[in-house]
Amino acid sequence: MKLGIWTIAALAASAAVASAQEIKIATVDLQRTLNECDSGKRAKEEFKGEVDKLQASLQKQKEDLERIKVDAEKKASVLKDEERKNIEKDYQRRLRDFQRTYKDSQAELQARDNELTAEILREIQEVLIEYGLKSPYNLILEASNTGVVLYGTKNLDITDQIIEAYNAKRKSGGTKKK
């Protein structure tokens, strides 16, 4: 990571020396762009709906399991050994099914979140390239917490402009709508 930062700095410095042209750099917070653009907000709401629906289903299954367990415990003293064992086997089978369903649903939610995010980020990348080609900037760096920019003044940040350009492009039908 440090090597990448120094490489970028060295390239920028050598480019400045090699030409009399002024190097213009900008930064974009992709995470903020993703969260604040219209598509990102819609995707977040859609995803939250999917999570809520799944949680309600899992909660119902969990309550059913609890009810079965309580009923089995209440009846344990009056049931024959074989009936008690059958109820216990049924409970264990349902518990395993619930655990599998829970694990599978978590994986599905993660995959869905990744899918939604990847599509929007691809579209943001297209907007960034178009913006970069039309702007005076020679270099646009990613500046969120996971980016390569450790410090940048506020006047370098073009996140708001990218969000506006992305939303305008989406409204005009410039990127593929889902």
N, C-alpha and C positions, 0 to 999 in steps of 0.2 A: 504494500500500500504506500509506504514512504517512497519507494522507488518510483512509483507512478506519479506521485505529486512532484517529486524532483524532476522527473522526465518532462512533465508538462511545463514546469517552471523554466527548465533549460530550453525547451523548444520555443516557448514564448519569448525568452530573452534573446535567443539566437535569431529569431524571426525579426525582432525589433532592431537588432544590430544590422541584419542583412538588408533590411529595407528602411527607407525613410518613412514608410507608412506607419501610422500609429496603430498599435494593437488595441482592439476594443473587445473587452470580455464582459460577459453577463452571466448571471446565475439564475437557476430555476429550482424551486423546491418541488420536486415531482410528487412527493407525498401530499403536500398541501394542494397541489393542482388536482390530483386524483380525488381528494376529499371534497374540494370546493367546486369543481366543475359540475354542471348540471347532470351529466351522465353518471358521475361518481356518486352524487347525492341520490339519484334514482336507484342505482345499483345497491347502494348501502341500505336503502329502505326496502327494496325487493329482497335482499339477503336477510335482513332482519325479520321480514315476514316469514321466510322459509325457516329460519331458526326458531321463531316463536311457534310455528305450526309443528315442527318436529319436537320441540320441547314439550308441547301439550300432549302429543302422542306418547312420548316416552314417560311422561308423568302419569298418564292413565295406566300404562303397562306396569309401572312401578307400584301404583296404588293397588292394582289387581293382584300383584305378587304379594304385597303386604297383607292383603285381605285373605288370600289363600293360606299364608303362613299362620296368621292369627287363628283362622278357622281350624287348621290342622292341630295347632297347639291346644285349642279348647277341646277338641274331640279326641285327642291322643289317648286319654285315659279310658274312654269307652270303646275305642276301636280295637279290632283284632290286629294282631301283629302284621298280617299280610296286607290288610287295608291301610294300616299306618305306613307300611313300607311303600305301597303303591302311591299314596298321597305324597310322601316324601320324594319319591322318584319323579312324580309329576311336577312337584315344586322345583326340584333341581333342574329338570329339563327346561321348564319355563324361565328359570333364572339364567341358565346358559343362553337361551334364546334372546332374552332381554339384553344380556351383556354383549352378545354378538351384534344385535340390532343397534345398540348404543355405539359400539366401536365402528361399525359400518357407517352409521349416520354421521359420526364425527369426520370420518374420512371423506364421505360424500360432500359434507359442508365445506371442508377444506378445499376439495377439488373445485367446487362451484365458486368459492371465493377467489381462488387462483384464476379460474376461467374468466370471471367478470373483470377482475383487475387487469389481467393480461390484455384483454381486448381494448379496454379503455387506455391503458398505457401505450399500446401500439398506435392508437389514434392520436394520442398526445404527442408521440414521437413524430408522426407525420406533420402535425401542426408545428412542432418545434423546428423541423427541417424547413418547412415553408417559411416560417417566421425568420429563421436564420438566413435564408437566401435573400430575403427582402430587406433585412436589417443591416445596419453598419457593423455588426459584431463579427469578429473573426473566430471567436470561441465562446460557446455557451456550456457552462459546467452545471452539474447536478449539485444542489446545495442543501438537501434535507439532511437529517441527522446521520444517515448512512452514506451520504455523498462524499466527494473528495475535497470539498471546500471546507477548510477549517475556519476561515474567517473571510467575510466579504462585507463591504459597506452596503447599506440599504439601496443606494443608487445603482448598484450592479444588479439587483434583483428584478427580474422581469416576469415573475410568477403571475402577477395580476394580469399582465398583457397576454400571457399564454392562455390563462383561463378564459379571458374575454375572446381571444381568437378561436379557441377550441369550441366554446359555446356558440359563437357566431357561425362557425363552419358546420356544426351539428344542426343548427336551425335552418341553414341554407341547404342542407342535404349533402354537404361536401364529404362527409365520412359515412360509412355504411352504418345504418341504423338497425338496431335489433328489433 
